[in-house]
Amino acid sequence: MSQKKLEPRSVYNDLDLNEDGIVDDSELAVTEALERHEKADAQRRMAWVAMISMLVFTVAVFLPIFPDSRIKALADLFGLFYIGQAGVVGAYMGMTAYMRSKK
């Protein structure tokens, strides 16, 4: 069986790492590994932003800038905010632990 050569302006030219005009299994594996790494980086950044936003939000609430009446009125939303952000962080940590134990 002959290998398929790429056309001159193929969308798969970026996958041809050694520029021989043929995309083989090892080049596809490298590309898939890079995509998994980029996805893991994005998830890690999202978890960090969630943790930092919870800390900043907590500090902002305890500053004397906001009157007590406003904080009491928004108390239910504050709880939802913390639950949502903690869910993002917990899901990231849980899936990271699961994927490491799966290896």
Backbone as JSON, one array per atom type, in Angstrom:
{
  "sequence": "MSQKKLEPRSVYNDLDLNEDGIVDDSELAVTEALERHEKADAQRRMAWVAMISMLVFTVAVFLPIFPDSRIKALADLFGLFYIGQAGVVGAYMGMTAYMRSKK",
  "N": [[0.84, -1.18, 0.0], [0.62, 2.15, -0.89], [1.89, 5.26, 0.39], [0.07, 8.25, 1.12], [0.7, 11.22, -0.49], [1.04, 14.68, 0.29], [-0.88, 17.42, -0.97], [0.19, 20.47, -2.61], [-0.85, 22.84, -1.26], [-2.11, 21.86, 1.06], [-4.22, 21.52, 3.97], [-3.1, 19.98, 5.85], [-0.4, 20.3, 5.82], [0.91, 21.55, 7.91], [1.15, 19.53, 9.75], [3.14, 17.95, 8.83], [6.03, 17.36, 9.98], [8.74, 16.76, 9.37], [8.88, 17.63, 6.81], [8.71, 16.07, 4.43], [6.65, 15.66, 2.75], [4.89, 13.71, 3.42], [2.63, 12.67, 5.84], [3.14, 10.87, 8.59], [2.45, 8.27, 11.08], [3.94, 8.84, 13.42], [4.29, 11.6, 13.29], [1.63, 12.43, 13.48], [1.12, 11.54, 16.07], [2.79, 13.2, 17.59], [1.61, 15.68, 17.09], [-0.94, 15.27, 18.23], [-0.16, 14.95, 20.9], [0.83, 17.5, 21.45], [-1.54, 18.98, 21.2], [-3.02, 17.92, 23.36], [-1.42, 18.82, 25.45], [-1.68, 21.62, 25.19], [-4.4, 21.83, 25.78], [-4.43, 20.98, 28.44], [-2.89, 23.02, 29.59], [-4.61, 25.22, 29.2], [-6.77, 24.46, 30.83], [-5.5, 24.42, 33.3], [-4.81, 27.14, 33.6], [-7.4, 28.19, 33.73], [-8.31, 27.11, 36.16], [-6.53, 28.35, 37.93], [-7.24, 31.04, 37.59], [-9.83, 30.95, 38.61], [-9.31, 30.32, 41.32], [-7.8, 32.57, 42.11], [-9.64, 34.6, 41.62], [-11.55, 34.02, 43.58], [-10.09, 34.59, 45.9], [-9.47, 37.35, 45.55], [-12.05, 38.38, 45.44], [-12.97, 37.76, 48.03], [-11.27, 39.34, 49.61], [-12.06, 41.86, 48.67], [-14.72, 42.0, 49.54], [-14.45, 42.2, 52.29], [-13.28, 44.66, 52.63], [-13.78, 48.05, 53.7], [-15.27, 49.37, 51.76], [-17.72, 48.67, 50.63], [-21.09, 49.07, 51.65], [-22.81, 47.57, 54.48], [-25.46, 46.88, 53.97], [-25.6, 46.48, 51.22], [-23.92, 44.25, 50.94], [-25.36, 42.34, 52.4], [-27.63, 42.17, 50.79], [-26.61, 41.02, 48.51], [-25.75, 38.54, 49.33], [-26.7, 35.93, 48.69], [-25.92, 35.69, 46.01], [-23.18, 35.8, 46.32], [-22.63, 33.35, 47.54], [-23.32, 31.59, 45.44], [-21.38, 32.33, 43.6], [-18.97, 31.51, 44.89], [-19.47, 28.74, 45.03], [-19.6, 28.08, 42.3], [-17.0, 28.8, 41.39], [-15.42, 27.19, 43.05], [-16.27, 24.75, 42.13], [-15.14, 24.67, 39.57], [-12.4, 24.62, 40.22], [-12.3, 22.3, 41.8], [-13.15, 20.34, 39.95], [-11.05, 20.46, 38.11], [-8.85, 19.66, 39.72], [-9.72, 17.12, 40.52], [-9.99, 15.72, 38.05], [-7.36, 15.86, 37.17], [-6.04, 14.31, 39.11], [-7.33, 11.88, 38.66], [-6.57, 11.29, 36.01], [-3.83, 10.98, 36.34], [-3.74, 8.72, 37.97], [-4.72, 6.89, 36.24], [-2.77, 6.32, 34.4]],
  "CA": [[0.0, 0.0, 0.0], [1.46, 3.35, -0.98], [1.52, 6.36, 1.29], [-0.54, 9.41, 0.46], [1.49, 12.44, -0.47], [0.24, 15.88, 0.48], [-0.97, 18.38, -2.06], [1.03, 21.63, -2.29], [-1.45, 23.75, -0.28], [-2.99, 21.06, 1.91], [-4.36, 22.0, 5.34], [-2.32, 19.08, 6.69], [1.03, 20.59, 5.67], [1.46, 21.89, 9.23], [1.41, 18.29, 10.48], [4.33, 17.32, 8.25], [7.12, 17.96, 10.75], [10.03, 16.62, 8.71], [8.72, 18.25, 5.49], [8.97, 15.15, 3.35], [5.45, 15.56, 1.94], [4.08, 12.6, 3.92], [2.32, 12.73, 7.26], [3.09, 9.5, 9.1], [1.85, 8.09, 12.41], [4.71, 9.51, 14.47], [3.98, 13.03, 13.22], [0.29, 12.59, 14.03], [1.2, 11.36, 17.52], [3.38, 14.43, 18.14], [0.58, 16.72, 17.0], [-1.96, 14.98, 19.24], [0.42, 15.23, 22.21], [0.87, 18.96, 21.59], [-2.91, 19.44, 21.44], [-3.36, 17.55, 24.74], [-0.66, 19.71, 26.32], [-2.33, 22.93, 25.13], [-5.67, 21.74, 26.49], [-4.11, 20.92, 29.87], [-2.48, 24.37, 29.99], [-5.8, 26.07, 29.28], [-7.52, 24.06, 32.02], [-4.72, 24.86, 34.46], [-5.01, 28.59, 33.72], [-8.77, 28.44, 34.15], [-8.39, 26.81, 37.59], [-5.82, 29.4, 38.66], [-8.06, 32.26, 37.55], [-10.94, 30.74, 39.53], [-8.8, 30.44, 42.68], [-7.4, 33.95, 42.36], [-10.85, 35.43, 41.7], [-12.16, 33.81, 44.9], [-9.3, 35.32, 46.89], [-9.67, 38.78, 45.34], [-13.43, 38.68, 45.81], [-13.05, 37.71, 49.48], [-10.62, 40.55, 50.13], [-12.89, 43.02, 48.31], [-15.92, 42.02, 50.37], [-14.1, 42.6, 53.65], [-12.84, 46.05, 52.67], [-14.9, 48.91, 54.12], [-15.78, 50.12, 50.62], [-19.12, 48.33, 50.41], [-21.92, 49.15, 52.86], [-23.33, 46.28, 54.94], [-26.76, 46.59, 53.34], [-25.34, 45.93, 49.89], [-23.36, 42.91, 51.1], [-26.47, 41.47, 52.8], [-28.52, 42.0, 49.64], [-25.94, 40.16, 47.52], [-25.2, 37.36, 50.01], [-27.02, 34.71, 47.94], [-25.07, 35.64, 44.81], [-21.82, 35.49, 46.77], [-22.57, 31.9, 47.73], [-23.29, 30.95, 44.12], [-20.07, 32.62, 43.02], [-18.0, 30.61, 45.5], [-19.77, 27.35, 44.62], [-19.2, 27.94, 40.9], [-15.54, 28.83, 41.27], [-14.88, 25.99, 43.7], [-16.56, 23.64, 41.22], [-14.12, 24.67, 38.51], [-11.13, 24.19, 40.82], [-12.45, 20.9, 42.2], [-13.18, 19.5, 38.75], [-9.69, 20.4, 37.56], [-8.0, 18.83, 40.59], [-10.21, 15.75, 40.47], [-9.63, 15.1, 36.78], [-5.91, 15.7, 37.13], [-5.71, 13.14, 39.93], [-7.86, 10.69, 37.98], [-5.75, 11.0, 34.84], [-2.53, 10.48, 36.78], [-3.88, 7.35, 38.47], [-5.09, 6.06, 35.1], [-1.56, 5.99, 33.63]],
  "C": [[0.89, 1.24, 0.0], [0.95, 4.43, -0.04], [0.96, 7.51, 0.48], [0.38, 10.61, 0.62], [0.54, 13.63, -0.35], [0.23, 16.74, -0.77], [-0.19, 19.63, -1.66], [0.44, 22.57, -1.23], [-2.43, 23.03, 0.63], [-3.06, 21.67, 3.32], [-3.56, 21.14, 6.31], [-0.82, 19.3, 6.57], [1.68, 20.95, 7.0], [1.8, 20.65, 10.04], [2.67, 17.58, 9.98], [5.57, 17.95, 8.88], [8.47, 17.85, 10.06], [10.0, 17.08, 7.25], [9.12, 17.34, 4.34], [7.75, 14.95, 2.45], [4.52, 14.44, 2.36], [3.87, 12.78, 5.41], [2.19, 11.3, 7.76], [2.55, 9.46, 10.53], [2.61, 8.81, 13.51], [4.44, 11.02, 14.47], [2.58, 13.32, 13.75], [0.3, 12.46, 15.55], [1.78, 12.6, 18.2], [2.35, 15.55, 18.15], [-0.5, 16.51, 18.04], [-1.43, 15.26, 20.64], [0.49, 16.73, 22.46], [-0.53, 19.52, 21.87], [-3.36, 19.11, 22.86], [-2.67, 18.47, 25.74], [-1.28, 21.11, 26.35], [-3.64, 22.93, 25.89], [-5.43, 21.72, 28.0], [-3.66, 22.29, 30.39], [-3.67, 25.3, 30.13], [-6.63, 25.74, 30.52], [-6.81, 24.52, 33.29], [-4.88, 26.37, 34.68], [-6.41, 28.93, 34.2], [-8.92, 28.16, 35.65], [-7.67, 27.88, 38.41], [-6.62, 30.69, 38.69], [-9.23, 32.12, 38.52], [-10.47, 30.89, 40.98], [-8.45, 31.89, 43.02], [-8.64, 34.85, 42.46], [-11.57, 35.23, 43.02], [-11.41, 34.59, 45.97], [-9.51, 36.84, 46.77], [-11.07, 39.2, 45.77], [-13.6, 38.7, 47.33], [-12.43, 38.96, 50.1], [-11.48, 41.77, 49.85], [-14.13, 43.13, 49.18], [-15.61, 42.53, 51.77], [-13.52, 44.02, 53.74], [-14.03, 46.94, 53.04], [-15.5, 49.75, 52.99], [-17.28, 49.92, 50.46], [-19.92, 48.46, 51.71], [-22.5, 47.78, 53.2], [-24.65, 45.92, 54.26], [-26.57, 45.98, 51.94], [-24.8, 44.51, 49.99], [-24.45, 41.93, 51.51], [-27.41, 41.19, 51.64], [-27.92, 41.04, 48.61], [-25.42, 38.86, 48.1], [-25.5, 36.07, 49.25], [-26.16, 34.58, 46.69], [-23.62, 35.32, 45.18], [-21.65, 33.98, 46.94], [-22.51, 31.16, 46.41], [-21.95, 31.16, 43.43], [-19.01, 31.66, 43.56], [-18.22, 29.16, 45.08], [-19.33, 27.12, 43.18], [-17.69, 27.89, 40.73], [-14.9, 27.6, 41.9], [-15.16, 24.75, 42.86], [-15.54, 23.53, 40.1], [-12.8, 24.13, 39.06], [-11.2, 22.72, 41.19], [-12.47, 19.96, 41.02], [-11.79, 19.37, 38.14], [-8.81, 19.47, 38.4], [-8.42, 17.36, 40.54], [-9.82, 15.05, 39.18], [-8.13, 14.94, 36.62], [-5.48, 14.48, 37.94], [-6.16, 11.85, 39.26], [-6.98, 10.31, 36.79], [-4.37, 10.49, 35.23], [-2.63, 9.06, 37.28], [-4.21, 6.38, 37.34], [-3.88, 5.59, 34.31], [-0.92, 4.72, 34.08]]
}
